Amino acid sequence: MSSPVRVVSVPQPRWKSWAPSQECCDPEWESAYLAFETREQEEKKFLRRLRGFEVERWSRDLQIVELCCGRGSGLQAWQKLGFENLEGVDLSERLLAECPAPAQLYVGDCRQLLLPDASRDVVVVQGGLHHLPSLPDDVRATSAEAWRVLKPGGKFLVVEPWDTPFLRFVHWLCTLPSARLLWPRLGTLATMIEREAVTYHAWLGRPDEVWPALTKGFDTVQKKIALGKLSWLGSKPLR
């Protein structure tokens, strides 16, 4: 008598694939990033940023898409603030597999979103644009896609590094071996900057090209530049 066939349930991935998965970074950058801040610290950072945009005043029914979402700590922050209609887009399925938030995930390119026109309420990107290889064209393409998928009145929320005296001071500290030894977190930051130097410095060095490419078609609702960060909230006009 033959043995009964055992049916094994294979978990299905939580993401849909729009594009082939890619590795986001090299092992040295990844190691430095993991040492730079814990997931808990990263999540607190995202919560602080979102509260700075006063998102707690927004309707919890909004449909939110986070671009370059990585491990999903930003999506987790949205969820902790009570938002439930969440989607995340990233080119690395390995990173998406670590996302703790109950979001619909996509392996995809922020420059080519396979979402319908005027279908989402919020598009957000935190720290992803300065990794784009071709400036300002890639920023222009990403912003245009955000504009396309947003409903009239929809919001585009961006947080990225920005050239300020404070950031230049941090860069100088990163060049000092003694400072890196005394403050290990500075050493991990220096390693990340070194490993992403081409795109990072291109982003910081071309604000006059990046800014109009980023904001084209949007009305600026909030803009803050402080401590080496640009925090910007744009709105798609109602007509």
Sequence and secondary structure as in RCSB ss.txt:
>XXXX:A:sequence
MSSPVRVVSVPQPRWKSWAPSQECCDPEWESAYLAFETREQEEKKFLRRLRGFEVERWSRDLQIVELCCGRGSGL
QAWQKLGFENLEGVDLSERLLAECPAPAQLYVGDCRQLLLPDASRDVVVVQGGLHHLPSLPDDVRATSAEAWRVL
KPGGKFLVVEPWDTPFLRFVHWLCTLPSARLLWPRLGTLATMIEREAVTYHAWLGRPDEVWPALTKGFDTVQKKI
ALGKLSWLGSKPLR
>XXXX:A:secstr
             SEEESS     S HHHHHHHHHH  HHHHHHHHHHHHHHTTGGGS TT EEEEET TTSHHH
HHHHHTT  EEEEEES HHHHTT  S  EEEE BTTB  S TT EEEEEEES GGG SSTTHHHHHHHHHHHHHE
EEEEEEEEEEE   HHHHHHHHHHT HHHHHH HHHHHHHHHHHHTHHHHHHHHH HHHHHHHHHTT EEEEEEE
ETTEEEEEEE    
